[in-house]
Amino acid sequence: MSKNEFSRKEFLDPKYALLSTVQTYCDFANLHGTSNVTDKPIIITHSYIICGEIVEQDKIGGANTEMPLVLSKNFIDKAKELINTLFSKEEASQFNPKVLIMKDVTIRSISSNQITKLPVFNLFVDQIVGYSFGHID
């Protein structure tokens, strides 16, 4: 593994862990806040501002889970399965995608200000340049 590949992998793991916990802080703020507006994670990529609820993959499943979330998680699980089948354990560990599953998402284009709403969105963590939490009006 080259130094550049190692540094990218080291960068992505903490970034993924940090972003996975942002929803926890939003939930806490919403529970204890006095505002009637719900705070959500706000994630910035080079081209878009994405606002929605981050759903932990471990919590997806069971009778009460919405079907788009189940399908999204199944897609990621099958991709990981295929990677593990095609590559050695060492190689596969480098390829497993870091993906955030988000629901009730609003995506705003930075260049055109166009807004798209989606029930579920899978966001590759390596596309993220920054994040915050709050609400976008």
C-alpha positions as CSV (number, residue, x, y, z in Angstrom):
1,M,0.0,0.0,0.0
2,S,1.5,3.4,-1.0
3,K,1.8,6.2,1.4
4,N,-1.0,8.2,-0.4
5,E,-3.4,5.2,-0.2
6,F,-2.7,4.8,3.5
7,S,-3.2,8.4,4.2
8,R,-6.6,8.4,2.4
9,K,-7.8,5.4,4.3
10,E,-6.7,6.9,7.6
11,F,-8.5,10.1,6.7
12,L,-11.8,8.4,5.8
13,D,-12.2,6.3,8.9
14,P,-12.3,9.1,11.4
15,K,-14.3,11.3,9.1
16,Y,-16.9,8.5,8.7
17,A,-17.1,8.0,12.5
18,L,-17.5,11.7,13.2
19,L,-20.2,12.1,10.6
20,S,-22.1,9.0,11.9
21,T,-22.4,10.7,15.3
22,V,-23.7,14.1,14.0
23,Q,-27.3,12.8,14.1
24,T,-26.9,12.0,17.8
25,Y,-26.1,15.6,18.5
26,C,-29.1,16.8,16.4
27,D,-31.4,14.4,18.3
28,F,-30.1,15.8,21.6
29,A,-30.6,19.4,20.5
30,N,-34.1,18.7,19.3
31,L,-35.0,16.9,22.5
32,H,-33.7,19.7,24.8
33,G,-34.2,22.7,22.5
34,T,-36.9,25.4,22.8
35,S,-37.3,25.9,19.1
36,N,-40.1,24.3,17.2
37,V,-37.8,23.8,14.2
38,T,-36.0,20.4,13.9
39,D,-32.3,20.5,13.6
40,K,-30.7,18.1,11.1
41,P,-27.2,17.4,9.8
42,I,-26.2,19.7,7.0
43,I,-23.5,18.2,4.8
44,I,-21.5,20.1,2.1
45,T,-19.9,18.6,-0.9
46,H,-18.2,20.4,-3.8
47,S,-21.5,20.7,-5.6
48,Y,-24.3,20.3,-3.1
49,I,-25.7,21.1,0.3
50,I,-27.4,18.0,1.7
51,C,-29.8,18.2,4.7
52,G,-31.5,15.2,6.2
53,E,-31.6,12.6,8.9
54,I,-28.6,10.2,9.1
55,V,-29.8,6.7,9.8
56,E,-27.4,4.2,11.5
57,Q,-27.1,1.1,9.3
58,D,-27.3,-1.1,12.4
59,K,-30.7,0.2,13.2
60,I,-32.2,-0.5,9.8
61,G,-34.3,-3.7,9.8
62,G,-37.4,-5.0,11.5
63,A,-41.1,-4.5,10.8
64,N,-41.1,-0.7,11.4
65,T,-38.3,0.1,9.0
66,E,-39.3,2.0,5.9
67,M,-38.8,-0.1,2.7
68,P,-36.4,2.5,0.9
69,L,-34.1,2.3,3.9
70,V,-34.1,-1.5,3.9
71,L,-33.4,-1.5,0.1
72,S,-30.6,1.0,0.6
73,K,-28.9,-1.0,3.3
74,N,-29.3,-4.3,1.4
75,F,-27.6,-2.6,-1.6
76,I,-24.6,-1.6,0.5
77,D,-24.5,-5.1,2.2
78,K,-24.5,-6.9,-1.2
79,A,-21.7,-4.6,-2.5
80,K,-19.6,-5.4,0.5
81,E,-20.3,-9.1,0.1
82,L,-19.2,-8.9,-3.6
83,I,-16.0,-7.1,-2.6
84,N,-15.3,-9.7,0.0
85,T,-15.9,-12.5,-2.5
86,L,-13.7,-11.0,-5.3
87,F,-10.7,-9.8,-3.2
88,S,-8.5,-11.0,-0.4
89,K,-9.4,-9.9,3.1
90,E,-6.6,-7.3,3.1
91,E,-7.6,-5.9,-0.3
92,A,-11.3,-6.0,0.6
93,S,-10.7,-3.9,3.7
94,Q,-9.4,-1.1,1.5
95,F,-12.5,-1.2,-0.8
96,N,-15.4,-1.3,1.7
97,P,-17.3,1.9,1.0
98,K,-17.9,4.4,3.7
99,V,-21.6,5.4,3.1
100,L,-24.0,7.5,5.1
101,I,-27.7,6.5,4.6
102,M,-29.9,9.5,5.0
103,K,-33.7,9.9,4.9
104,D,-36.0,12.8,4.2
105,V,-33.2,14.5,2.3
106,T,-33.2,18.0,0.7
107,I,-30.4,18.5,-1.8
108,R,-29.6,22.0,-2.9
109,S,-27.3,22.6,-5.8
110,I,-24.7,25.2,-5.0
111,S,-24.4,26.4,-8.6
112,S,-28.1,26.7,-9.6
113,N,-29.8,26.7,-6.2
114,Q,-32.1,23.9,-7.5
115,I,-33.7,21.9,-4.7
116,T,-34.4,18.1,-4.9
117,K,-36.2,16.2,-2.2
118,L,-35.6,12.4,-1.8
119,P,-36.9,9.9,0.7
120,V,-33.5,8.1,1.0
121,F,-30.0,9.2,-0.2
122,N,-26.7,7.3,0.1
123,L,-23.8,9.6,0.4
124,F,-20.2,8.5,-0.1
125,V,-18.2,10.0,2.8
126,D,-15.2,10.8,0.6
127,Q,-17.4,13.4,-1.3
128,I,-17.9,15.5,1.8
129,V,-15.9,18.7,2.3
130,G,-17.7,19.9,5.5
131,Y,-20.7,19.6,7.7
132,S,-22.8,21.4,10.3
133,F,-26.1,21.0,11.9
134,G,-29.2,23.1,12.2
135,H,-31.9,23.8,9.6
136,I,-31.9,25.3,6.1
137,D,-34.9,27.4,5.2
